[in-house]
């Protein structure tokens, strides 16, 4: 079973077919970033409509059992998730309510601080707030995986220790591989793994060092990370961005709070490496993992089984 720990696609039937073309069986799909409660419910509703219209190739999955059934039925299984907690407001009850409608992963903060804690881009990381501690507990109770991919390092460490369940970096790399605010230092990586969590390594070009990085270099990162924390705590979260118009990246990054005045300043999507243009190239990634010496069991763990173990422990 191949599991991609994070994709933020603009979903459609052609996008679903492209994801499936790489052998991907299960994907964690972002259905909320900057939305409030109403906006998030609208996004979930739109995805449910898409699934109903394409039930022959895709379905929403909530449990490991659902995932196995999707594989048996040869359809893409989708785990719904948020890359922010703004839609939960200040009410921990919302963790269970969103779980009831299919949300299984919630990232505590996105690219700016919120009432739960700080993002990785804040000049000062104040750590997990009192509301954040309460929300982490509520997410645990609801069987929702806590994600700290865009979360500040102090807030992220607080979340690791506040959570009764293992947590994840669904899409991020070690800072020793490429220095970027979104990549994680050893103290965060080690803490996530020590509590049973998973680091989903991303292929997004800005966090691997650009399109010039070779497959060998990237897969050697996996080998070193596996030596550091154990191969059972390493996985993939590609952060694929299929189906979007060229000007969509500005909204993804900044929402409403930091819109550029100059149209020329609107960011564009970066070029991906030739050996991994998106989920269709998971076969290439598998070959690279073989080349750097992973056993078949370790490789298959990185490509899916490690996510499956974590989902089985956390999801209710």
matplotlib code that plots the C-alpha trace (Angstrom):
import matplotlib.pyplot as plt

x = [0.0, 1.5, 0.4, 1.2, 1.1, 0.0, -1.2, -2.9, -4.3, -7.2, -9.0, -10.8, -11.2, -8.1, -6.1, -7.4, -6.3, -2.9, -2.4, -3.5, -1.1, 1.8, 0.4, -0.7, -3.4, -4.2, -3.6, -4.1, -5.8, -5.9, -9.5, -9.0, -6.3, -7.5, -11.2, -13.5, -16.1, -18.5, -15.8, -14.3, -17.7, -18.2, -14.8, -15.7, -19.1, -17.5, -15.1, -17.9, -19.7, -16.6, -16.3, -20.0, -19.5, -16.4, -17.2, -15.7, -12.2, -12.2, -13.7, -13.2, -11.6, -11.8, -10.1, -7.4, -10.2, -11.6, -8.1, -7.8, -11.3, -10.4, -7.3, -9.3, -11.8, -9.1, -10.1, -8.1, -8.7, -8.6, -8.0, -9.4, -7.3, -6.8, -3.6, -4.8, -7.0, -8.7, -11.9, -12.1, -12.3, -11.8, -14.1, -12.5, -15.9, -15.2, -12.5, -15.1, -17.6, -15.1, -14.1, -17.7, -17.7, -14.5, -11.6, -8.7, -5.7, -5.4, -2.3, -2.2, -1.0, -0.4, 1.8, 0.8, 0.3, -3.2, -4.9, -3.3, 0.3, 3.0, 3.9, 7.4, 7.6, 6.9, 9.8, 8.9, 7.5, 5.5, 4.8, 1.5, -1.1, -3.6, -6.2, -3.7, -3.1, -6.9, -7.3, -4.6, -6.4, -9.7, -8.1, -6.7, -10.1, -11.6, -9.1, -7.6, -3.9, -2.0, 0.2, 3.1, 4.5, 4.1, 4.2, 7.0, 9.6, 8.7, 5.0, 5.7, 7.7, 5.0, 2.5, 4.6, 4.6, 1.0, -0.4, -1.5, -1.0, 1.9, 1.9, 3.3, 5.2, 3.1, 5.3, 8.7, 12.4, 15.3, 16.9, 20.3, 19.3, 18.1, 17.9, 14.4, 12.0, 9.6, 12.2, 12.7, 15.7, 16.9, 15.2, 11.8, 12.4, 13.8, 10.9, 8.3, 9.9, 10.5, 6.8, 6.0, 5.3, 6.2, 8.2, 6.7, 9.5, 8.4, 9.5, 8.3, 11.2, 11.7, 12.3, 14.7, 17.0, 15.4, 14.9, 18.6, 18.7, 19.3, 17.2, 20.3, 20.9, 17.2, 17.1, 20.4, 18.5, 16.1, 19.0, 20.5, 17.2, 16.4, 19.7, 18.8, 15.3, 14.6, 13.2, 9.8, 9.4, 10.1, 7.6, 6.6, 4.4, 5.0, 3.1, 1.9, 0.1, -1.8, -4.5, -4.1, -3.9, -0.6, -1.6, -3.0, 0.2, -0.2, -3.5, -2.1, 0.8, -0.9, -4.7, -6.1, -3.5, -0.6, -1.7, 0.9, 0.0, 2.2, 0.8, 4.4, 5.0, 2.5, 4.5, 4.5, 4.9, 8.5, 9.9, 10.0, 13.0, 12.9, 12.8, 9.7, 7.2, 4.4, 2.6, 2.8, 6.6, 6.3, 7.9, 11.0, 11.2, 10.9, 13.8, 15.9, 15.2, 16.3, 19.5, 20.6, 20.3, 16.9, 15.5, 12.2, 10.5, 12.0, 11.2, 7.6, 7.4, 8.6, 6.2, 3.1, 3.3, 4.6, 1.7, -0.7, 0.7, 0.3, -3.2, -4.2, -3.0, -4.5, -7.7, -10.8]
y = [0.0, 3.4, 6.3, 9.9, 11.8, 15.2, 16.5, 19.9, 19.5, 21.2, 17.9, 16.8, 13.5, 14.1, 14.8, 11.7, 9.7, 11.3, 10.4, 6.9, 6.6, 6.5, 3.6, 5.8, 3.9, 6.4, 10.1, 12.7, 15.5, 19.1, 20.4, 23.5, 26.1, 29.6, 28.9, 29.7, 27.1, 27.8, 27.8, 24.6, 22.9, 24.1, 22.7, 19.3, 19.4, 20.1, 17.2, 14.8, 15.9, 15.1, 11.7, 10.9, 11.9, 9.7, 6.9, 4.4, 5.7, 7.5, 7.4, 9.0, 6.8, 7.2, 4.1, 1.6, -0.9, 1.6, 1.9, -1.9, -2.0, 0.9, -1.0, -4.2, -2.2, -0.5, 3.0, 5.9, 6.3, 9.9, 10.9, 14.4, 16.9, 20.6, 22.5, 25.0, 25.1, 28.4, 26.6, 25.0, 28.4, 28.3, 25.4, 22.0, 20.4, 21.2, 18.5, 15.8, 17.5, 17.7, 14.1, 13.1, 14.6, 12.8, 15.0, 12.8, 15.2, 18.7, 20.9, 23.2, 26.3, 27.3, 30.2, 32.6, 32.3, 31.5, 31.0, 27.6, 28.5, 29.9, 29.1, 28.4, 31.8, 33.9, 36.0, 34.7, 31.3, 31.5, 27.8, 26.0, 28.2, 27.1, 26.8, 24.8, 22.3, 21.8, 21.4, 18.8, 16.8, 17.1, 16.0, 13.0, 12.1, 12.5, 10.2, 13.0, 13.0, 16.2, 17.6, 20.1, 20.5, 24.4, 24.8, 26.6, 24.5, 25.4, 25.0, 21.7, 20.3, 21.4, 19.5, 16.4, 16.3, 17.4, 14.7, 11.4, 9.9, 10.0, 13.0, 13.7, 16.0, 15.1, 17.1, 18.4, 17.5, 17.6, 21.1, 19.4, 18.4, 21.9, 25.0, 26.4, 27.6, 24.8, 22.0, 20.6, 20.6, 17.4, 18.1, 18.2, 15.2, 13.1, 14.0, 13.1, 9.7, 9.0, 9.3, 6.9, 9.5, 9.8, 12.3, 12.5, 13.8, 16.3, 16.7, 20.3, 22.0, 24.9, 22.4, 20.0, 22.6, 23.1, 21.1, 20.5, 18.1, 14.6, 11.5, 10.0, 13.0, 13.0, 9.3, 9.5, 12.0, 9.1, 6.8, 9.2, 10.1, 6.3, 5.9, 8.8, 7.9, 4.4, 3.6, 2.9, 6.6, 7.8, 8.2, 10.4, 13.5, 14.8, 18.2, 17.8, 20.8, 19.4, 21.1, 24.7, 27.9, 29.6, 32.4, 30.1, 29.9, 33.4, 32.5, 29.2, 30.9, 34.0, 33.9, 37.4, 38.8, 39.4, 40.0, 41.6, 45.0, 44.5, 41.8, 41.1, 40.0, 37.2, 34.0, 31.2, 27.5, 26.3, 23.8, 20.2, 17.8, 15.8, 12.5, 13.5, 15.8, 14.6, 11.5, 9.8, 9.4, 7.3, 4.5, 6.6, 7.3, 3.6, 2.9, 5.6, 4.1, 0.7, 2.2, 3.7, 0.3, 0.0, -3.4, -4.2, -4.1, -0.7, 0.7, -0.4, 1.0, 4.4, 4.3, 3.4, 0.9, 3.5, 5.8, 2.8, 1.9, 5.5, 5.8, 2.6, 3.8, 7.3, 7.1, 6.0]
z = [0.0, -1.1, 1.1, 0.4, 3.7, 2.2, -1.1, -1.5, -4.9, -6.7, -7.0, -10.1, -11.9, -14.0, -10.8, -9.2, -12.2, -12.2, -8.5, -9.1, -12.1, -9.7, -7.7, -4.8, -2.8, 0.0, 0.2, 3.0, 1.1, 2.5, 2.5, 4.6, 5.1, 5.7, 6.0, 9.0, 10.1, 7.3, 4.7, 5.9, 5.8, 2.3, 1.3, 2.8, 1.1, -2.3, -1.8, -0.8, -4.0, -6.1, -4.5, -5.2, -8.8, -9.2, -6.9, -9.3, -8.7, -5.3, -1.8, 1.6, 4.2, 8.0, 9.3, 8.4, 7.6, 5.1, 3.6, 3.1, 1.5, -0.9, -2.0, -2.5, -4.6, -6.6, -5.7, -4.3, -0.6, 0.7, 4.3, 4.8, 6.7, 7.6, 7.4, 10.1, 13.1, 12.4, 11.5, 14.9, 16.6, 20.4, 21.0, 21.6, 20.9, 17.2, 17.1, 17.5, 15.2, 12.4, 13.1, 12.7, 9.1, 8.1, 9.2, 10.4, 10.5, 11.8, 11.6, 14.6, 12.8, 9.2, 8.1, 10.9, 14.6, 15.9, 19.2, 19.6, 19.0, 16.7, 13.1, 11.9, 10.4, 13.5, 14.8, 18.3, 19.1, 22.3, 22.4, 22.7, 24.4, 27.1, 24.4, 22.3, 25.1, 25.5, 21.7, 21.4, 24.1, 22.2, 19.0, 20.8, 22.1, 18.7, 17.0, 14.9, 14.1, 15.2, 12.5, 13.2, 9.7, 9.6, 13.4, 15.2, 16.9, 20.4, 19.8, 18.0, 20.9, 23.3, 21.2, 21.1, 24.9, 25.4, 23.1, 24.5, 21.0, 18.6, 16.2, 12.8, 10.5, 7.5, 5.0, 6.1, 6.0, 8.4, 8.7, 8.3, 4.7, 3.7, 5.9, 5.7, 8.4, 7.5, 7.9, 11.4, 13.7, 15.3, 18.7, 17.0, 14.8, 17.7, 19.9, 17.4, 16.7, 20.4, 21.1, 18.2, 15.5, 11.8, 9.8, 6.3, 4.1, 1.5, -2.2, -2.5, -4.2, -1.8, 1.1, -0.7, -2.1, -5.6, -8.8, -9.1, -6.2, -7.5, -6.6, -5.0, -2.8, -1.7, -1.0, 1.0, 3.2, 3.9, 4.8, 7.2, 8.8, 9.2, 11.0, 13.2, 14.3, 12.9, 9.5, 11.0, 11.8, 8.2, 5.5, 2.5, 2.3, -1.2, -0.8, -4.4, -5.8, -8.9, -10.8, -9.6, -11.7, -11.8, -9.4, -6.7, -4.6, -3.2, -1.6, -0.3, 1.4, 2.8, 2.6, 3.2, 5.6, 3.3, -0.3, -2.5, -4.0, -7.0, -9.4, -10.4, -6.8, -6.9, -6.4, -8.9, -8.3, -8.3, -10.8, -9.4, -10.0, -13.2, -11.3, -9.3, -10.9, -8.7, -7.4, -10.8, -10.0, -6.8, -8.8, -9.3, -5.6, -4.8, -7.1, -5.4, -2.0, -3.2, -4.6, -1.3, 0.5, 2.1, 2.5, 0.8, 4.2, 5.1, 1.6, 1.8, 5.3, 4.1, 1.1, 3.2, 6.0, 8.5, 7.9, 8.2, 11.6, 12.8, 11.4, 13.1, 16.4, 16.3, 14.2, 16.1]

ax = plt.figure().add_subplot(projection="3d")
ax.plot(x, y, z, "-o")
ax.set_aspect("equal")
plt.show()
